[in-house]
Amino acid sequence: MTICPCCGFRFEGDLRNGCQDCGARSVGDPLPKPEIELPAYGRSLLIAVVSTAMVLGFLAETIFALAKNVPFSLGFWSWIAAGETAAWQLKWIAIPITLQVLWGGRRIYRSMTLTPSRFVGIKIARRSLLASAFVSVLIVALVGVTVPSRLRQRHLRIEAGINARAYTLIRAQLEYSALHDTIASDLVKDLGSLPDPDGSIAAALADIDPDNSGYQPRADIAVLPNSKSRTLPGAALKNASVASEDPQAGGLSFTNYELRLPGEDKLMNTADDLIIRDGIIRKASEVKDAIPVRPPVRAGKR
């Protein structure tokens, strides 16, 4: 079997007679094999360079994260915290690259072990693969250890955002009460008319449905007995709740309110809802007499 060095065509015959595919001819006898062949080092060098780059990259990212810590410290737990930060920043890049390096490096190392006399640096290649595996395991371990803390921080961040929205609505109610001597009867319309230079009130009212907001303004009215006489000492007082649908004309001022906001699940009438009563925020699970929000009634097709 003869292989043409020009086109790679394989055929039976002598190359001096010409290649059967491209017609190339040999200009002389083939060179004899050298008596001594030097082993190759390219494969082991490739594995070593890639593994060293991975280790140095993770180490440099860890040092950068350590330098950002305030106050600066070189203690053991400071290094661990910096490694966790570096692992989270590199997880979407380092883990896929590490898997590819381990897969490709293992194949190269296996080809070297089949004919060890042809290659040098097999020990260096093996140690480089171990360093790559160590970096990958370290990144996965640091990411896995911090997952519960990250989830807890995410929950606290969402809860803080919901509470900030509630406090913004409370502040808006106080501002509206200071301007009009009454609580807002229409939450979205009345509070939306307040001065809002930073847009915080508009952001807090953005997702509130006027027809399904769970907002209940009330007023405590003093009701006198049916009599022609004027106010008498010891007259009976009776508390009456006035719904938001009643007109506010005639000097009626709302003094109390209840507002229900969805919690982390963004669903109304669940245990994680927030109940705001007269500026006090509580969980719906802690309030037994909370008024549930009735879904709007839509007329069906006949």
C-alpha positions in Angstrom: 0.0 0.0 0.0 1.4 3.4 -1.1 0.2 6.7 0.2 0.7 9.8 -2.0 2.3 12.6 0.1 0.7 15.2 -2.1 -3.0 14.2 -2.1 -3.1 11.3 0.4 -4.5 8.9 -2.1 -3.9 5.2 -1.3 -3.1 2.8 -4.0 -1.1 -0.3 -4.8 2.0 0.3 -6.8 5.2 2.3 -6.9 5.1 6.1 -6.4 7.9 6.4 -8.9 5.4 5.5 -11.6 3.1 8.3 -10.5 0.1 8.6 -8.2 -3.0 7.1 -9.7 -5.1 10.1 -8.5 -3.0 13.3 -8.9 -0.1 12.0 -11.0 2.6 13.1 -8.6 5.9 11.2 -8.9 8.7 10.6 -6.4 12.0 12.2 -7.2 14.1 9.6 -5.4 14.1 6.8 -2.9 12.4 7.5 0.5 14.7 8.6 3.2 15.7 6.0 5.8 14.3 6.2 9.3 16.6 7.9 11.7 18.5 5.7 14.1 17.5 7.7 17.1 14.1 9.5 17.4 13.7 12.2 20.1 10.5 11.9 22.2 7.9 14.6 21.7 7.0 17.0 24.5 4.2 19.0 22.8 1.3 17.1 24.4 2.5 17.2 27.9 3.3 20.9 27.5 -0.2 21.6 26.2 -1.8 19.9 29.3 0.6 21.8 31.6 -0.1 25.2 30.1 -3.9 24.8 30.1 -3.9 23.5 33.7 -1.6 26.2 34.9 -3.8 28.9 33.3 -6.8 27.5 35.1 -5.1 27.5 38.5 -3.6 30.9 38.1 -7.0 32.3 36.9 -8.8 31.0 39.9 -6.0 32.2 42.3 -6.0 35.7 40.7 -9.8 36.0 41.0 -9.5 34.9 44.7 -6.8 37.5 45.4 -8.9 40.3 43.7 -11.9 39.3 45.9 -9.7 39.2 49.0 -8.4 42.7 48.2 -11.9 44.1 48.1 -12.8 42.9 51.6 -13.1 45.6 54.2 -11.4 45.4 56.5 -8.5 43.7 54.7 -7.4 40.4 56.4 -5.3 37.5 55.4 -6.9 35.1 57.8 -8.1 31.6 56.9 -11.8 32.5 56.8 -11.0 35.6 54.7 -9.4 33.4 52.1 -12.5 31.0 52.2 -14.9 33.9 51.7 -12.8 35.3 48.8 -12.7 31.8 47.3 -16.5 31.6 47.5 -16.8 34.9 45.8 -14.4 33.9 43.1 -16.2 30.6 42.6 -19.5 32.3 42.1 -18.1 34.8 39.7 -16.4 32.1 37.6 -18.9 29.3 37.9 -20.5 29.8 34.4 -17.1 30.0 32.8 -14.7 27.9 34.8 -16.9 24.8 35.2 -17.6 24.2 31.5 -13.9 24.9 30.6 -12.7 22.6 33.3 -14.9 19.8 32.1 -13.6 20.2 28.6 -10.0 20.4 29.8 -10.4 17.2 31.9 -12.0 15.4 29.0 -9.5 16.5 26.4 -6.5 16.2 28.7 -7.5 12.7 29.7 -7.6 11.6 26.1 -4.2 13.1 25.4 -2.7 11.6 28.5 -4.1 8.2 27.6 -2.5 8.4 24.1 0.8 9.2 25.8 0.6 6.2 28.1 0.0 3.8 25.2 3.5 4.6 23.8 5.5 6.2 26.6 8.8 5.9 24.7 7.6 8.5 22.2 6.7 11.2 24.7 8.4 13.0 27.6 6.7 14.8 30.5 4.1 12.1 31.3 4.5 12.9 35.1 4.0 16.6 34.4 0.9 15.9 32.4 -0.5 13.7 35.1 0.1 16.3 37.8 -1.4 19.0 35.6 -4.6 16.9 35.2 -4.8 16.4 38.9 -4.4 20.2 39.4 -7.2 20.8 36.9 -9.4 18.3 38.7 -8.6 19.9 42.0 -9.6 23.3 40.8 -12.9 22.0 39.4 -13.8 20.2 42.6 -12.8 23.2 44.7 -15.1 25.5 42.6 -18.0 23.1 42.8 -17.5 22.7 46.6 -17.3 26.4 47.3 -20.4 27.1 45.2 -22.3 24.2 46.8 -21.4 25.4 50.4 -22.7 28.9 49.7 -26.0 27.8 48.0 -28.1 27.9 51.3 -26.7 31.3 52.2 -27.4 32.6 48.8 -30.9 31.3 48.9 -31.4 32.9 52.3 -30.0 36.2 51.1 -32.3 36.0 48.0 -35.3 35.5 50.4 -34.2 38.4 52.5 -33.8 40.6 49.5 -37.3 39.8 48.2 -38.7 40.4 51.7 -36.9 43.7 52.0 -38.4 44.8 48.6 -41.9 43.9 49.7 -41.5 45.7 53.1 -40.0 48.8 51.3 -43.1 48.9 49.2 -45.3 48.7 52.2 -43.4 51.4 54.0 -43.7 53.6 50.9 -47.5 53.2 50.9 -47.6 54.0 54.7 -45.6 57.2 54.1 -47.9 58.1 51.2 -50.9 57.7 53.4 -49.4 60.0 56.1 -48.6 62.6 53.5 -52.2 62.4 52.0 -53.7 62.6 55.5 -51.5 65.6 56.3 -52.7 67.4 53.2 -56.4 66.4 53.2 -57.2 65.5 56.9 -58.4 62.1 55.8 -57.2 58.7 54.7 -57.3 58.1 50.9 -60.6 56.6 49.8 -59.3 55.5 46.4 -55.8 54.1 47.0 -54.4 54.3 43.5 -56.1 57.5 42.4 -55.6 59.5 45.7 -52.0 58.4 46.5 -51.1 58.8 42.8 -51.9 62.5 43.0 -49.3 63.1 45.6 -45.9 64.8 44.8 -43.5 62.0 43.8 -40.1 63.4 42.8 -38.3 60.1 43.0 -41.1 57.9 41.6 -41.2 55.7 44.7 -45.0 56.1 45.2 -45.7 55.3 41.5 -43.5 52.2 41.8 -45.3 51.0 44.9 -48.7 51.5 43.2 -47.7 50.0 39.9 -48.9 46.5 40.4 -52.0 47.3 42.5 -55.3 46.6 40.8 -57.9 49.2 41.8 -60.7 46.6 41.5 -58.8 43.9 43.5 -56.5 45.8 45.8 -57.7 44.6 49.2 -57.9 48.2 50.4 -60.5 48.9 53.1 -60.7 52.5 54.4 -62.9 53.0 57.5 -64.2 55.8 59.7 -65.2 55.8 63.3 -68.5 57.8 63.5 -70.0 59.0 66.7 -73.8 58.2 66.5 -76.1 60.0 69.0 -79.5 58.6 70.2 -82.6 59.7 68.3 -83.6 62.8 70.3 -84.4 66.5 69.6 -82.2 67.6 72.3 -78.6 68.6 71.8 -75.6 66.6 72.9 -76.1 65.3 76.4 -73.5 64.2 78.8 -73.0 60.5 78.7 -74.4 60.1 75.2 -73.8 56.6 73.8 -71.1 56.3 71.2 -71.1 53.7 68.5 -68.3 52.7 66.1 -69.4 52.3 62.5 -67.3 51.1 59.6 -67.8 53.0 56.4 -66.8 51.3 53.1 -64.8 53.0 50.4 -67.9 53.1 48.1 -69.7 55.6 50.3 -69.4 59.2 49.3 -67.0 61.3 51.2 -69.1 64.4 51.0 -70.7 65.9 53.9 -67.6 66.2 56.0 -67.0 62.4 56.3 -63.3 61.7 56.9 -61.7 58.2 56.9 -59.5 57.6 59.9 -58.5 53.9 59.6 -57.6 51.6 56.8 -56.5 48.1 56.0 -54.4 47.1 53.0 -53.4 43.6 51.8 -50.3 43.2 49.7 -49.2 39.9 48.1 -46.0 38.3 49.5 -43.2 36.5 47.9 -45.4 34.2 45.9 -47.2 37.3 44.4 -50.6 35.7 45.1 -53.3 37.2 47.1 -55.1 35.5 50.0 -52.1 33.4 51.0 -50.2 33.0 54.3 -47.3 35.2 53.3 -49.4 38.3 52.4 -48.7 41.5 54.3 -51.6 43.2 56.2 -51.2 46.9 56.8 -53.5 48.3 59.4 -53.1 52.0 60.2 -49.4 51.9 59.5 -48.6 48.6 61.2 -47.3 45.8 59.1 -48.0 42.2 60.0 -48.0 38.8 58.2 -51.4 37.5 57.2 -50.7 34.3 59.1 -50.4 36.4 62.3 -53.7 38.2 61.7 -56.8 36.1 62.4 -59.4 38.6 61.5 -57.9 39.8 58.2 -60.4 40.5 55.5 -59.7 38.3 52.4 -59.7 40.0 49.0 -62.6 39.0 46.9 -61.8 38.4 43.2 -63.6 40.7 40.8 -66.8 39.3 39.4 -66.9 39.1 35.6 -70.1 38.6 33.7 -70.1 35.3 31.8 -71.3 34.7 28.3 -74.8 33.4 27.9 
